[in-house]
Every structure is written in structure tokens, then in C-alpha cells.
């Protein structure tokens, strides 16, 4: 991924005091996504399996700018306990990468615009800043959720 221009990748990381398998079990359950979403847009999973795998789809209820809608997502990267990414019709990816570190897990969340056919347009909008702000709120929520066993 080092060949992807930096503005196309919006990433932040956090260390969670739990094993990668515990973190991944939350990320791979689409019915838990609203529990840790910091953007305020994810409301709940409307449909999908209890545990995601490669090529699985799940539908999410969303709310953006006061408008409620549903969006279909597909898992496009998957390595159990290490990496999961999904995309919707816009084709940019939401990726979580996990690395074991001293009995804990470093989680890197990335919004990857490089896979979107309209990436150039997206970079000229407030979306990169909004996504960075959402990630900065999501990761502490994920940490609290996993560490508190909720």
C-alpha cells in the first residue's frame, strides 16, 4: 500500500488492551458497528451474518445530514484476527488492521479512497476531514467497547 498517495489514505491508530481475536470479533459482527461508530452516521445493521467473511454482504441503516437511508456493503479484504475491509457503492474502503503488541492490539482504521472511481472528486470535498474526525471518535469507542467487554 505504500504506493498509494497519502491523501487517499486517512488512517489513525489506537492500542486496545485485548487480544486481536477479541477486537476482531467486534469488527466482524456487522450488528455491532453502530456500537463503536464515532461518525454518528451508522445506525444499525439491517441485514447480514453474525460474523462477516470475505465477499459477505451486509446492509446498514444510516443517517447523514438528517436523511435516513440504507446502504449495502461487501467485505473485500479479510484475514481473520488481522484485517477486514468493506466497501459500498462508492467503492472506497473502510479497513481495520490489527497487530498484536505486548499482550494488546494495535488497531489501524483507514478510509481508503484509492479504490473509488471518484477519488479525485472526494479529495476536493470535506469528506477526508470528516472521515478523519469520525475515525478519531470511532477508535476510542471501539477501545472502550472491547476493553469493557460490552
HELIX and SHEET records of a PDB file:
HELIX    1   1 UNK A    6  UNK A    8  5                                   3    
HELIX    2   2 UNK A   20  UNK A   27  1                                   8    
HELIX    3   3 UNK A   30  UNK A   32  5                                   3    
HELIX    4   4 UNK A   33  UNK A   36  1                                   4    
HELIX    5   5 UNK A  113  UNK A  115  5                                   3    
HELIX    6   6 UNK A  119  UNK A  123  1                                   5    
HELIX    7   7 UNK A  127  UNK A  147  1                                  21    
SHEET    1   A 7 UNK A   9  UNK A  16  0                                        
SHEET    2   A 7 UNK A 104  UNK A 112 -1                                        
SHEET    3   A 7 UNK A  93  UNK A 101 -1                                        
SHEET    4   A 7 UNK A  83  UNK A  87 -1                                        
SHEET    5   A 7 UNK A  67  UNK A  79 -1                                        
SHEET    6   A 7 UNK A  57  UNK A  64 -1                                        
SHEET    7   A 7 UNK A  42  UNK A  47 -1                                        
END                                                                             
